Amino acid sequence: MNFSQKNSEIWVYAEQHAGVIHPVAFELLGTARKLADDRGLRVTAAVIGDLRASCGEDLIAAGADHVFLVTHETLKLPMELPYEEILYRLVSREQPDILLFGATPFGRSLAPRLAAHLGTGLTADCTSLSIDPESGLLKQVRPAFGGSLMAEIVCPVMRPQMATVRPGVFPRPTPDFTRGGNIERIWQPAGTPKVTVLRTEARRDGRSIAGAKRLVIAGRGIGLKKNLALVEELATLLDADWGCTRPLVENGWCESFRQVGQTGCSVSPELLVSVGVSGAVQHTAGIAGAKQIIAVNKDPAAQIFASASYAVEGDCVQFMKSLISELRANPPMRTIWGSSEEYNG
């Protein structure tokens, strides 16, 4: 859509399930807030569903200046067709310049439907977002050609500029409940449904490591499947979860939910210990949000060292054995990570 009057706002679609906002919405709001502050723009969040009253306050605390709460009991279940129609009307009326979605299963289905309806472009699975200081265009970076390079994409003509971002790529901001903002509640039924939901079932593979605060990630350099026992023990001693690279999943050593990288999940832990990981761009795209990375590899030219805060050149199996012995003798102070409310979508 070529808007007649461009509204310099950054919008975030805040996905929810059962009234609980998906964590990626807060991650996107934190990034949108930084982009907006650099340009003097306003951030708006749009959330649809059968919603709790506090949803809007949570989104403002995360960085939104304005929140559209579109709510009705007929919108309880996330469904692409009615949600897309509501977003289309809102976006056509308000004409934001930028619109961001989480690259969740639902977001990946909803965003392209809306982009096609609006007649604009969509960049999927972005790993970086910035605004060009001269043109004001959103620079959207994502892996291309199987992850062999990073492509920078812009949408110079049509609006809004749309992008999806995987959960875990950007850090979640610290909420500030002293922030002010406007909440606009819209009572909107879903309309005549084209699809009838007969029943819903909880996912059996709902486990995820995307939100882990500490992670140990293993790559091919661990050598043998039996060495995963060292990875698990090290993770336990560090009060961490653990993940792996794609080859270990393909070899049948690990479950798919543990895969980190372009074709797995993106993570942003406070601490990441990488053992035997080469550091190909397909993998490093998924750990860009990590605060501290300790990388262990016997190859001095390993690409993972370019992303590391601390680099250890040496045998990763011996490193794990030595560190495990040290942690057994001197257990670290353990921290219980968690929140008052968990997202189960």
C-alpha positions in Angstrom: 0.0 0.0 0.0 1.3 3.4 -0.9 0.0 5.6 1.9 -1.0 9.1 1.0 0.4 10.5 4.3 3.2 8.5 5.9 2.7 8.2 9.7 6.2 7.9 11.2 5.3 5.3 13.8 6.7 1.9 14.5 4.1 -0.7 15.2 4.5 -4.1 16.9 1.9 -6.8 16.7 1.8 -8.3 20.2 0.8 -11.9 19.8 -1.1 -13.5 22.7 -2.5 -16.8 23.6 -5.1 -17.3 26.4 -4.6 -13.6 27.3 -0.8 -14.0 27.9 1.5 -11.9 25.7 4.1 -13.9 23.8 7.7 -13.0 25.0 8.7 -12.0 21.5 6.4 -9.1 21.6 8.3 -7.6 24.5 11.6 -8.2 22.7 10.3 -6.4 19.6 9.0 -3.5 21.7 12.4 -3.1 23.3 14.1 -2.9 19.9 11.3 -0.6 18.5 11.8 1.7 21.4 15.5 2.1 20.7 14.8 2.7 17.0 12.1 5.2 17.8 14.2 7.1 20.3 16.9 7.6 17.7 14.4 9.1 15.3 11.9 10.8 17.6 9.1 8.4 16.6 6.1 6.9 18.4 5.8 3.1 19.2 2.4 1.5 19.0 1.5 -2.1 20.0 -1.5 -3.9 18.6 -2.9 -6.9 20.4 -6.0 -8.9 19.5 -8.0 -11.5 21.5 -10.0 -12.1 24.6 -7.7 -10.0 26.7 -6.8 -9.2 30.3 -7.0 -5.6 31.4 -3.3 -5.5 32.3 -2.1 -6.4 28.8 -2.0 -2.8 27.8 0.0 -1.7 30.9 2.5 -4.5 30.3 3.1 -3.4 26.7 3.5 0.3 27.8 6.0 -0.8 30.4 8.0 -2.6 27.7 8.2 0.5 25.5 4.9 1.2 23.8 3.5 4.8 23.7 0.1 3.7 22.5 -1.7 0.3 22.6 -4.7 -0.9 20.5 -6.5 -3.6 22.5 -8.9 -5.3 20.1 -10.9 -7.6 22.2 -14.0 -9.8 22.1 -14.9 -13.2 23.3 -15.2 -14.4 19.7 -11.4 -13.6 19.3 -10.4 -15.9 22.0 -8.6 -18.4 19.7 -5.9 -16.9 17.4 -7.1 -17.4 13.9 -5.4 -15.9 10.9 -8.4 -14.8 8.8 -10.3 -12.6 11.4 -7.1 -11.3 12.9 -5.7 -10.3 9.5 -8.9 -8.5 8.6 -8.8 -6.5 11.9 -5.1 -5.6 11.4 -5.8 -4.6 7.8 -8.4 -2.1 8.9 -6.3 -0.7 11.7 -3.1 -0.4 9.5 -5.1 1.1 6.6 -6.6 3.7 8.9 -3.5 4.6 11.0 -0.8 4.2 8.2 2.3 3.3 10.3 5.6 3.4 8.6 7.0 0.2 10.1 5.2 -3.0 11.3 7.0 -5.8 13.2 5.9 -9.4 13.9 7.4 -12.2 15.9 8.4 -15.1 13.6 6.3 -17.6 15.6 4.3 -20.2 13.8 1.2 -18.0 14.1 3.2 -14.8 13.2 4.7 -16.5 10.1 1.2 -17.3 8.9 -0.4 -14.0 9.8 2.2 -11.5 8.6 2.4 -12.6 4.9 -1.4 -12.6 4.6 -1.5 -9.0 5.9 1.5 -8.0 3.6 -0.3 -9.4 0.6 -3.6 -7.7 1.5 -1.7 -4.3 1.9 0.3 -4.8 -1.2 3.7 -4.3 0.5 6.8 -6.3 1.1 7.8 -8.5 4.0 11.3 -9.6 5.2 11.2 -12.8 7.2 13.5 -14.0 10.0 15.4 -10.8 10.5 18.5 -10.9 12.8 19.1 -7.1 12.8 17.0 -4.0 12.4 18.2 -0.4 12.1 17.0 2.9 10.5 19.2 4.6 7.9 19.9 8.1 9.2 19.7 9.6 5.8 16.8 7.9 4.0 14.8 7.0 7.1 14.3 3.5 5.7 14.2 0.4 7.8 17.3 -1.7 7.1 16.4 -5.4 7.6 19.2 -7.9 7.8 18.7 -11.6 7.4 20.7 -14.7 6.4 20.5 -15.5 2.6 21.7 -18.2 0.3 21.6 -20.9 2.9 23.2 -18.7 5.5 26.4 -18.1 3.4 25.9 -14.3 3.6 23.8 -11.7 5.4 21.5 -9.7 3.1 20.4 -6.1 3.9 16.9 -5.4 2.6 14.9 -2.2 2.3 11.4 -1.4 1.1 11.8 2.1 -0.4 8.3 2.7 -1.9 5.5 0.7 -0.3 4.3 1.0 3.2 4.3 -0.3 5.9 7.8 -1.7 5.9 7.2 -5.2 7.4 9.5 -7.7 9.0 9.3 -10.8 11.2 11.9 -11.5 13.9 12.5 -14.8 15.6 12.0 -15.1 19.4 15.2 -14.7 21.2 17.0 -12.6 18.6 16.6 -9.4 20.6 16.9 -9.0 24.4 13.7 -8.5 26.5 13.7 -5.0 28.0 13.4 -4.4 31.7 9.8 -3.2 32.2 9.3 0.4 33.4 5.9 0.7 35.0 6.4 4.4 35.5 6.1 5.0 31.8 3.0 6.8 30.5 1.0 5.8 27.5 -2.5 5.6 26.0 -4.6 2.4 25.8 -7.4 2.4 23.2 -9.8 -0.5 23.8 -11.8 -1.6 20.7 -14.7 -4.0 21.1 -14.6 -5.9 17.9 -16.3 -9.3 17.1 -14.6 -11.7 14.8 -17.4 -11.7 12.2 -18.7 -14.7 10.4 -15.9 -17.3 10.7 -14.8 -19.1 7.6 -13.1 -21.8 9.7 -14.7 -23.6 12.6 -12.3 -24.9 15.4 -13.6 -28.2 16.6 -11.1 -28.7 19.4 -7.6 -27.7 20.5 -4.8 -29.9 21.9 -1.7 -28.9 23.7 1.6 -29.5 21.9 3.5 -32.5 23.0 6.8 -31.0 21.9 6.2 -27.6 23.6 9.6 -27.6 25.3 11.9 -24.7 24.2 15.3 -23.4 25.2 14.7 -20.0 23.6 14.2 -18.3 27.0 17.1 -19.9 28.9 19.2 -17.4 30.9 22.2 -19.7 30.8 23.1 -22.2 28.0 25.7 -24.7 27.1 25.8 -25.4 23.4 27.5 -28.4 21.9 28.8 -28.8 18.3 30.5 -31.5 16.3 33.7 -30.9 18.0 32.6 -32.9 21.1 33.4 -35.9 18.9 31.2 -38.7 20.3 27.6 -38.9 21.4 28.6 -40.1 24.8 30.2 -36.7 25.4 26.7 -35.2 25.6 26.7 -36.5 29.1 29.5 -34.0 29.9 27.4 -31.3 28.3 24.4 -32.1 30.4 26.4 -32.3 33.6 28.1 -29.0 32.9 24.8 -27.4 32.2 23.4 -28.7 35.5 26.3 -27.4 37.5 26.0 -24.0 35.9 22.2 -24.0 36.6 21.8 -23.9 32.8 19.9 -25.6 30.0 21.8 -27.0 27.0 21.5 -27.0 23.2 23.3 -28.1 20.1 24.0 -27.3 16.5 22.2 -28.8 13.5 24.6 -31.7 12.7 24.0 -33.2 16.1 20.2 -33.1 15.5 20.7 -34.6 12.1 22.8 -37.4 13.6 20.0 -38.2 16.0 22.0 -37.2 19.1 19.6 -34.4 20.2 16.0 -33.5 20.0 15.1 -30.8 17.5 13.9 -28.3 20.1 17.5 -28.1 21.3 18.8 -26.9 17.9 20.2 -23.3 17.9 20.7 -21.4 14.7 19.1 -20.2 11.5 17.0 -23.4 11.2 16.5 -23.9 14.9 15.7 -21.4 17.6 17.4 -18.1 18.4 18.6 -17.5 22.0 19.7 -14.5 24.1 21.0 -15.9 27.4 23.0 -14.0 29.9 25.8 -16.6 29.6 26.5 -19.0 26.7 29.2 -21.6 26.9 30.0 -22.9 23.4 31.9 -26.2 23.2 33.1 -27.7 19.9 31.1 -25.3 17.8 32.7 -24.0 14.6 30.6 -20.9 14.4 29.1 -20.9 10.8 26.9 -17.9 10.1 23.8 -20.2 10.2 24.6 -20.8 13.9 25.8 -17.4 15.0 22.7 -15.8 13.6 20.8 -17.6 16.4 23.1 -16.5 19.2 23.5 -12.9 18.3 21.5 -11.8 21.4 23.8 -13.6 23.9 25.4 -11.2 26.5 28.5 -13.3 27.3 29.9 -16.1 25.1 32.7 -18.4 26.2 33.8 -20.4 23.2 36.0 -23.5 23.3 37.5 -24.9 20.1 40.8 -26.5 19.2 40.9 -24.7 15.9 42.5 -21.2 16.3 40.7 -20.1 13.2 37.2 -21.2 14.3 34.6 -18.6 13.3 32.9 -18.8 16.7 35.8 -16.9 18.2 34.7 -13.8 16.3 31.4 -13.8 18.4 33.0 -14.8 21.7 33.6 -12.6 24.8 36.2 -15.2 25.9 38.0 -17.6 23.6 39.6 -20.9 24.8 41.8 -22.6 22.3 41.9 -26.3 23.2 40.1 -29.6 23.4 36.5 -29.0 24.4 36.1 -32.4 26.0 39.1 -31.9 28.3 37.8 -28.4 29.0 34.4 -29.7 30.1 36.0 -32.4 32.3 38.3 -29.9 34.0 35.5 -27.3 34.5 33.1 -30.0 35.9 35.7 -31.1 38.4 36.2 -27.5 39.5 32.5 -26.8 39.8 32.0 -30.0 41.8 34.7 -28.9 44.3 33.5 -25.3 44.4 29.8 -25.2 43.6 28.7 -21.7 42.3 25.9 -19.8 44.0 22.8 -21.0 42.3 20.2 -18.6 40.9 16.6 -19.6 40.3 15.5 -18.1 37.0 11.8 -17.6 36.3 8.9 -15.3 36.3 5.5 -14.9 37.9 3.7 -15.9 34.7 4.8 -18.4 32.0 3.8 -18.2 28.4 2.4 -21.6 27.2 1.3 -20.8 23.6 
